[in-house]
Amino acid sequence: MTAQPLPTERSGPRTASVVTDLPFKPQLVKAVFRDVTSLHVSRPAAWAAASVTRTVLREIIDGARSAAVEEGRKRLIPKDLISAIDRNVEVDVGSAWYLHSPTFHGLMGEVRNADGALVSLRERRGARTPIGVAGAHRFEAGVRKLLGSRGVRAVPVMVRDLDGIASVFLTALARDAAKVVRDGGVRRFGTVSLVVPGESAPAPLLKDPLLTLSTRRGDGRTVGGDDVLAAATMQLFGDLRRRAITEAAEMTRNTSAN
């Protein structure tokens, strides 16, 4: 990646203000990182991860809100979440949560084993509950704050789904950021482009300075802000990826500059 390196850690009134505005607190982000890695997590990394997660959840909520408005409702229900994902594949980021949520039962399709026997939902879930699923409850306060900032409310089961998606996404982001540190950079990279018939294809993503691959700089014991941005390129795609990376980079620059 060629994104500008994130500045060194500093604190001050502006930093405190911006961090307070984040629905997912840096302390929660660091707790998620501790679940998946023993690496130290810098403040810019925690801010960047919180910002990326906020951008993703905000996009999901806005899509669900649009679906609810079309039906004349002010409160979000699980059907609105399904509509948001159906309309915008970029927000389909929490698939590990789907097996554990009643909202998605019946939408996952059938899975059969080598003998052709149907694999039950319990078998597909596995014996162990994924860390992101188990820790979903920690995200409720942040999700409710984010819902309020978008001017909507949601029924409890919808809040639970948003909790789970946020938790699963951030857990995956943390794993990928740790992998970037261990590997010394992004070793595998794939892109997906959505093209409207009749319109020209977008420029190759590798020409985008935010998405260009590069060798990682920094020590091998600390997850930095750039590592989180690199992980975001692995977890997201399209306009949502660009927006999430841009917002996270800008926020960390602003907070550290003050």
N, C-alpha and C positions, 0 to 999 in steps of 0.2 A: 504494500500500500504506500502511497505517497502523500497521505493526509499529513498536515502539519503536525509535528510532534506536540503532544500536550505539555503545557508549561509545568514547572515544578509546583509542588503543593504549597499553598499559602492559605491563610484564612483571614476573614475580615467581615465587616457588616454586609457587603454585597454577597459574599460567598454564603453566609448564613441565610440570607434572604432567598437566594436561588435554591439552595438545598431544601429549605422549608417548603418551597413551592412544589417539590417533587412528591408525588403521591406515594412512591415507593422509596422509603428512607435508605440512605447509605448503610445504616446498621443492618437492615433487613437484607440488603444486597450482599453484604459481607458474610452474613450468616448462611446465605445460599451458597456462596463460594466455598465456605468452610465445609459444607456438606459434600463437595465433590473434589476439593483439592486442598493440599496443605500449603500451597504457595501463598505468600503474602499478597494482599490486595491493596493497591495504592488508593488514595482518595480520588484522583481523577478516574481510575478504573471503576470505582463504585458509582461515581456520578454519571459516568458514561453509560454503564449498564442500567442504572435507574432511568436515565433519559430514553434509552432505546426501548425499554420495556413500556414506558409511558406512551411513546409514540405508537407502538404497536397496539396497545390496548385502546388508545384514543381512536385509532382508525376502526377497530372492531366496533366500539361503542357508537361511533358516528354512523357506521353502516347499519347497525341494528336500530338506531334511532330513526333513520330514514324509512326503514321497513315499518316501524311502528306508526310513524306519522301517516303513511299511506293508508293505514287501517284505522286512523283516527284515535289511536291510543297514545297515552302519555307515559305509560309504564312499560318497560321492556320485559318481554317474556322469551323463553327459550326459542320459540319459533323465529324470533327476530335475529337471534344469533345465527341460526341456520341460514337465514336469508342473507345476512351479511357475508358469510363465508361463500355461499353460492354465487353471489354477485361480484365478489372480489377475491380471487384465489390467492392474492398476495397476503391476506390475513389468515390463511390456513396454516397456523404456526403451532398449534397445541395438540397435534394428533395423538400424542401419548395419553392425553387426558380423556379422549373420546371413549376408550374402553371402560372407563370408570364413571361415566356420566350417563344417567338415564336419557338425557336429551338426544344422545347420538345412537341409542339402541335402535336397531332396525335400519340404520343408515350405513352400517359398516360393511355390509355385504357378507356373504358366506365364505368361510375358509374350511377347506377339507385337507385331511392328511394324505399321506402317500397311498393309503388303502381306500381312499375315497370317502372315508367317514367324516361327518360334519364335526368340526372342532367347536366345542362350546365356548361361550363367552368367558366362563370361568377359566378354562384352559388357556385361552388367548391372553387373559390378563396375567397369568403366571402366578406362582406361589408368593412372590414378594411384591409388595406395593412400591412402585418407583418413588424415589425421594421427592420428585417434584409434585407428585400426587399427594403424598403424605403431608407435605408442608404447605398445601394450598391454603389452609385456614389463615396463615400468617398474612395473606394478601388482602383480607377482607376490608380492613380500614382504608388501605390505599385505593382499592377498587371503588368503594363508596365515595371517597373524596373525588376520584376521577369522574364518576358518574355525575356528581353534583356540579363539577366544573363544566360538564357538557350540557347541563340543564335537564337532566333526565333522572328517573328513578327506575329501579328494576325489582322484580319479584325475587324472593330469596333464592330460588333455584337458579335463576339467571345470574345472580351475584356469585353463587357458588361456581358456576361454570366459568365466569370471568376470573375468579380467584384461581381456579385450576389451570386455565390457559396461561395466565400470567406466571404462575409458579413453574409450570413445565417449560415454558419458553425461557425464563431467566435461568433455570437449571441447565438447559441445553446451551445457552449462551455462555455460562460460566465454564462448562466443560470444554467448549471450543476455545475459549480464551486461554484456558490452561494448556490446551493442546498447542496453541500458537506459541506459547512460551517454551514448552518442551521441544517443539520441532524447530524453533528458531524462525518461524514464519508460517505462512499459509502454504501447505504442501499440496492440497487438493482444492480445486476451484471449479465451480460449474455455474452456468448462467442460464436464465430463462427469460425470454423476451416475448411480450405479448404484442402481436401485430394485427392491426385492424385491416381487413381486406380493402384494397384500393389505396392504402396509405403506404408511404415509404417506410422501410424498416429503420429502427433507431440505430444510431452509431454503435459500433462494438463497445461493450461495457468496459473493456480493458483500456479504452482511451480516456475513460473517466478517471481523473487523478485520485478520486476517493477510493476507487476500486482496483487500481493498478497494484499488482503484487510486488512485494519487495522483501528483502531479508530483514528480519526483525533486529532492532537495536535494543540494548538494555541487558540487564543481568538476567540470569536464568532462575531467579528465586522470587521474582515479583511480577504480578500481573499489572500491566500498565494500561493507561487509557487507550493507546493505540492497539493493544492486544484485544481489547473489547470491540473496537471498531472493526478489526480484522475478523473477529468472530461473527459480528453482525453481517458481514458480507457472505458468510457461510450459511447463516440462518434465514436471511431475507433475500428478496429479489425485487426488481422493478422499482417503481417510484417510491414505494414504502421503504425500501432499503436506502435509497438516496436520501430521503427525508430523515430517516432515523439516524443515519450516520452524520448528516449535516447538522442536525439539531444537537446531537450529543457532542460533536466536536466544538460547536459554537458555545455550548453551555460550559464545557470544561475550560475553554479559553477564557470566557468572561469571568467565571468564578475565580480562576487562578490569577487573573490579571488584577483582581481587586484584593 
